[in-house]
Amino acid sequence: MRVIHYDEKQEEVKIQPDYLEDLWFLTKIVEPGDVVGGSSLRRFKTGDKLRPESGEKKKVFIELKVENVEFAEAANKLRLTGVILSGHPEEFVQIGEHHTLDVEPGQRLEIKKKLSSYHWSVIDSAKQSRHPKLLIIVMDEHKATLARLQTQGLSFFANLENKASKREKEHFDEARKEFFNELFTILKNEKDAQIVIAGPGFEKEAFKKYLDQKNFDFSKAWFEHCSNAEESGVHELLKKGVLERALVDQKIAQDYVVLEEFKAHLGKEDGLVEYGVENVRKAVEGGSVERIVVLDELLRGKTSIVSEFIDQARKAGAKLVVFDKETAPGKQFESFKIAAFLRYRVSW
């Protein structure tokens, strides 16, 4: 994600999402009530008798007040729905009507708002994201459909037939094992991917038992239900938010690293961490802060008691890490609320 332009006084920002996951990060930045602008298509009706779905589509620039924000990962889009405030060419824009801006990777978005410390932390997280890859397997007793979800979208790459038939009992176990072996060979080659295995019946559970016998590492895999083993089953999973889960899991893993580092400094009593609002504020004013860790609830709202000195620290080069209160790292950090990693030891 790139910030093309930011005017703090005018409270305007131009952002360009470069990857599919950037669209998910944007859902943390764009909020109902924001005014956003971007390129879109509007259907232009040339006669009163034309049906609403008829007419020629024209490319326009639309500015609207956001009412709903949706990450449609199955369509590789961020959908921003609201009321049109302005646009051009004016003859193709109906002010006051509802419209949906579909934002895709590579498309710039203009937002009229002042970015808070929380919003900047989201942007930093997007820049540091490792662009997780997902391997999706939808399977039943007849077949398996395999797809990869990567930075630029979804691609289907294999269809495997399960030749095991209950009518041929003497060959059933051998044929099923061959089917599972094919799938397992693919899984072994997807070392950097998170894996989703889904299906409508019990075949995925049988495959799970097979993987357990193979001492498969389940730490990056999870099992879901879907209605079929076709491409539509993969799209069904996307609508459930499997990419969002992968991104959240990645963030949680990163937060655990920071949390353990914080605990280690506390245990050593080396003076390289401070916690509590006033202690962190003093550290910021003293210019010793390298990184600030804060629970998200302290940054919510326009009257946050920590935003001002966090902004001061960020402008001085300090990094900001925000823990979600509802995650396991966030719950462990809840008693501290806010902490600072220091460049050098200080004493008050």
C-alpha positions in Angstrom: 0.0 0.0 0.0 1.3 3.4 -0.9 0.4 6.8 0.4 0.6 9.0 -2.7 -0.2 12.3 -1.0 -1.2 13.4 2.5 -2.3 16.9 3.5 -2.8 17.0 7.3 -4.2 20.6 7.3 -6.7 19.9 4.5 -7.3 16.4 5.9 -6.9 14.7 2.5 -5.1 11.5 1.6 -4.5 9.7 -1.7 -3.8 6.0 -1.2 -3.0 3.2 -3.7 -3.5 -0.4 -2.8 -1.0 -2.6 -4.7 -2.0 -6.0 -3.5 -5.2 -7.9 -2.8 -4.6 -7.9 1.0 -4.2 -4.1 0.9 -7.9 -3.9 0.2 -8.5 -5.7 3.6 -6.2 -3.2 5.3 -8.2 -0.4 3.8 -11.3 -1.6 5.6 -9.5 -0.5 8.8 -8.9 3.0 7.4 -12.1 3.8 5.5 -15.1 4.2 7.9 -18.8 5.0 7.5 -19.1 8.8 7.3 -15.9 9.3 5.4 -15.9 11.1 2.1 -14.0 9.2 -0.6 -13.4 9.7 -4.3 -12.4 7.5 -7.1 -12.9 6.4 -10.7 -16.0 4.4 -11.5 -18.5 3.5 -14.1 -22.0 4.9 -14.1 -24.8 3.8 -16.5 -26.1 6.8 -18.5 -29.7 6.6 -19.5 -30.6 8.5 -22.7 -34.4 8.0 -22.4 -37.0 7.9 -19.7 -38.4 4.6 -20.9 -35.1 2.7 -20.6 -34.9 0.1 -17.9 -32.5 0.9 -15.0 -30.1 -1.8 -16.1 -30.0 -0.5 -19.7 -28.0 2.4 -21.1 -24.4 3.1 -21.8 -21.7 2.9 -19.1 -19.5 6.0 -18.8 -16.2 6.4 -16.8 -16.6 9.1 -14.2 -14.9 10.4 -11.0 -17.3 10.0 -8.1 -17.1 11.5 -4.6 -19.4 9.9 -2.1 -20.2 9.8 1.6 -19.5 6.2 2.8 -22.3 4.2 4.4 -20.9 0.7 4.0 -17.4 -0.9 3.6 -17.1 -4.4 2.3 -14.0 -6.4 1.4 -15.2 -8.7 -1.4 -12.2 -11.0 -1.6 -14.0 -13.4 -3.9 -14.3 -10.5 -6.4 -10.8 -9.1 -5.7 -12.5 -5.8 -4.8 -13.2 -3.3 -1.9 -16.7 -2.1 -2.2 -17.6 1.4 -0.8 -21.3 2.2 -0.9 -22.7 5.6 -0.2 -24.5 8.7 -1.4 -23.0 10.7 -4.3 -21.8 14.2 -3.2 -20.2 15.3 -6.5 -18.4 14.0 -9.6 -17.4 14.7 -13.1 -18.4 14.8 -16.0 -21.4 16.3 -14.3 -23.9 15.2 -17.0 -23.2 11.5 -16.1 -23.4 12.0 -12.3 -26.6 12.0 -10.3 -25.9 13.8 -7.0 -27.9 12.3 -4.1 -28.2 8.8 -5.6 -26.5 5.8 -4.1 -23.5 4.3 -5.7 -20.8 1.7 -5.1 -17.1 2.4 -5.7 -15.3 -0.8 -6.6 -11.6 -0.4 -5.6 -9.1 -2.9 -7.0 -5.3 -3.3 -6.6 -3.5 -0.5 -8.5 -6.5 1.9 -8.3 -6.0 5.1 -6.4 -8.5 6.2 -3.7 -8.9 9.7 -2.3 -10.1 10.0 1.3 -11.0 13.2 3.1 -10.0 12.6 6.7 -7.2 13.2 9.2 -5.3 10.0 9.7 -4.9 9.0 13.3 -2.1 7.1 14.9 -4.2 3.9 14.5 -4.7 4.5 10.8 -0.9 5.0 10.3 -0.3 1.8 12.2 -2.6 0.0 9.7 -0.7 1.5 6.8 2.6 0.4 8.3 1.2 -3.1 8.8 0.2 -3.2 5.1 3.7 -2.2 4.0 5.3 -4.9 6.2 2.8 -7.6 5.3 4.5 -10.7 3.9 1.7 -11.2 1.3 0.4 -14.5 2.6 -0.3 -17.3 0.1 -3.3 -19.5 0.5 -3.7 -23.0 -0.9 -7.3 -24.0 -1.0 -8.5 -27.6 -1.4 -12.2 -28.4 -1.8 -12.8 -32.1 -1.8 -15.4 -34.8 -1.7 -15.5 -38.6 -2.3 -15.2 -38.0 -6.1 -12.7 -35.3 -6.7 -10.6 -32.4 -5.3 -10.3 -28.9 -6.8 -7.2 -26.9 -5.9 -6.6 -23.1 -6.1 -4.1 -20.6 -4.9 -4.9 -17.2 -3.6 -2.0 -14.8 -3.9 -1.3 -11.1 -4.0 -3.1 -10.5 -7.3 -6.0 -12.8 -6.9 -7.3 -16.4 -7.3 -6.0 -19.1 -9.7 -7.2 -22.7 -10.1 -4.3 -25.1 -10.9 -5.5 -28.7 -10.4 -8.4 -31.1 -10.5 -7.7 -34.5 -9.0 -10.0 -37.5 -9.4 -10.7 -39.8 -6.5 -11.0 -43.3 -8.2 -12.0 -45.0 -4.9 -15.5 -46.5 -5.3 -17.4 -48.2 -2.5 -18.8 -50.6 -5.1 -15.3 -52.0 -5.4 -14.6 -52.8 -1.8 -11.4 -54.7 -2.4 -9.7 -51.8 -4.1 -11.4 -48.9 -2.2 -8.7 -48.4 0.5 -5.8 -48.6 -2.0 -7.5 -46.1 -4.5 -8.4 -43.7 -1.7 -4.8 -43.8 -0.4 -3.5 -43.0 -3.9 -5.8 -40.0 -4.0 -4.7 -38.8 -0.6 -1.0 -39.3 -1.6 -1.5 -37.0 -4.6 -2.9 -34.3 -2.4 -0.2 -34.8 0.2 2.6 -34.4 -2.4 1.1 -31.0 -3.4 0.9 -30.0 0.3 4.6 -30.8 0.9 5.6 -28.4 -1.9 3.5 -25.5 -0.5 5.9 -24.7 2.4 5.1 -21.0 2.6 1.4 -21.2 2.2 -1.4 -21.4 4.6 -3.8 -24.2 3.8 -7.6 -24.4 3.8 -9.1 -27.9 3.3 -12.9 -28.0 2.9 -15.7 -30.1 1.7 -19.4 -31.0 2.0 -19.0 -34.5 3.7 -16.7 -36.7 5.6 -13.9 -37.1 3.0 -12.0 -34.1 4.4 -12.1 -35.7 7.9 -10.7 -38.9 6.4 -7.9 -36.9 4.8 -7.2 -35.2 8.1 -6.7 -38.6 9.8 -4.4 -39.5 6.9 -2.4 -36.3 7.4 -2.1 -37.0 11.1 -0.6 -40.4 10.3 1.9 -38.6 8.1 2.9 -36.3 11.1 1.7 -33.3 9.1 2.2 -29.9 10.6 -1.3 -28.5 11.2 -0.1 -25.1 12.5 -0.8 -23.4 9.1 -3.8 -25.4 8.1 -7.4 -25.4 9.0 -10.6 -27.2 7.9 -13.9 -25.7 6.8 -17.2 -26.7 5.4 -18.3 -25.9 1.9 -21.2 -27.2 -0.2 -19.3 -28.8 -3.0 -15.9 -29.7 -4.5 -16.2 -27.5 -7.5 -14.8 -24.0 -8.2 -17.9 -22.5 -6.7 -16.9 -24.2 -3.4 -13.7 -22.2 -3.4 -15.6 -19.0 -4.1 -17.9 -19.9 -1.2 -14.9 -20.1 1.1 -13.7 -16.7 -0.1 -17.0 -15.2 0.8 -16.6 -16.6 4.3 -13.4 -14.6 4.7 -10.5 -17.1 4.5 -8.0 -14.5 3.3 -9.0 -12.2 6.2 -8.4 -15.1 8.6 -5.0 -15.7 7.1 -4.1 -12.0 7.5 -5.3 -12.0 11.1 -3.3 -15.1 11.9 -0.2 -13.5 10.4 -0.7 -10.4 12.5 -1.2 -12.4 15.7 2.0 -14.3 15.0 3.9 -11.0 14.6 2.3 -9.6 17.8 3.4 -12.7 19.8 7.0 -12.0 18.8 6.7 -8.4 20.1 5.0 -9.5 23.2 7.7 -12.1 24.1 10.4 -9.4 23.4 8.6 -7.1 25.8 8.3 -9.8 28.5 12.0 -10.6 28.1 13.1 -7.0 28.8 10.8 -6.9 31.8 12.2 -10.1 33.2 15.8 -8.9 32.8 14.9 -5.5 34.3 17.3 -3.9 31.8 15.4 -0.6 31.7 14.8 -0.8 28.0 11.0 -0.9 28.2 8.5 1.4 29.9 4.8 0.9 30.3 1.8 2.9 31.4 0.6 6.2 29.9 2.6 8.6 31.9 5.9 6.6 31.7 5.6 6.2 27.9 4.7 9.9 27.6 7.9 10.9 29.5 9.9 8.5 27.3 8.5 10.1 24.2 9.3 13.6 25.4 12.8 12.5 26.3 13.4 11.3 22.7 14.4 7.8 23.7 11.5 5.8 22.2 12.3 3.3 19.4 8.9 1.5 19.3 5.5 1.9 20.9 3.1 -1.0 21.6 -0.5 0.0 22.4 -3.8 -1.7 22.8 -6.3 -0.7 20.1 -8.9 0.5 22.6 -6.6 3.4 23.6 -6.6 4.7 20.1 -10.3 4.5 19.3 -12.2 7.7 19.0 -11.2 11.3 18.4 -10.5 12.0 22.1 -7.8 9.3 22.6 -5.5 10.3 25.5 -2.4 8.9 23.9 -2.8 10.0 20.2 -1.0 13.3 20.6 2.3 11.9 22.1 2.1 8.8 19.9 2.0 11.1 16.8 5.0 13.0 18.2 6.9 9.7 18.6 5.9 8.5 15.1 7.1 11.8 13.5 10.4 11.3 15.4 10.9 7.9 13.7 9.4 5.6 16.3 7.5 2.5 15.0 3.9 1.8 16.2 2.5 -1.7 16.9 -1.2 -1.9 17.7 -2.6 -5.0 19.5 -6.2 -6.0 19.0 -7.8 -6.4 22.4 -9.8 -9.5 21.3 -6.7 -11.5 20.2 -4.6 -13.7 22.5 -1.6 -11.3 22.5 -3.9 -8.4 23.1 -5.5 -10.1 26.1 -2.1 -10.9 27.6 -1.1 -7.2 27.1 -4.3 -5.8 28.5 -2.9 -5.1 31.9 -0.2 -2.9 30.5 -2.3 -1.0 27.8 0.7 0.8 26.4 4.5 0.3 26.4 7.6 1.7 24.8 10.8 0.0 23.7 13.7 2.4 24.4 16.9 3.1 22.4 18.8 3.4 25.7 18.2 3.2 29.4 16.8 6.3 31.1 15.9 7.1 34.7 13.3 9.6 35.9 
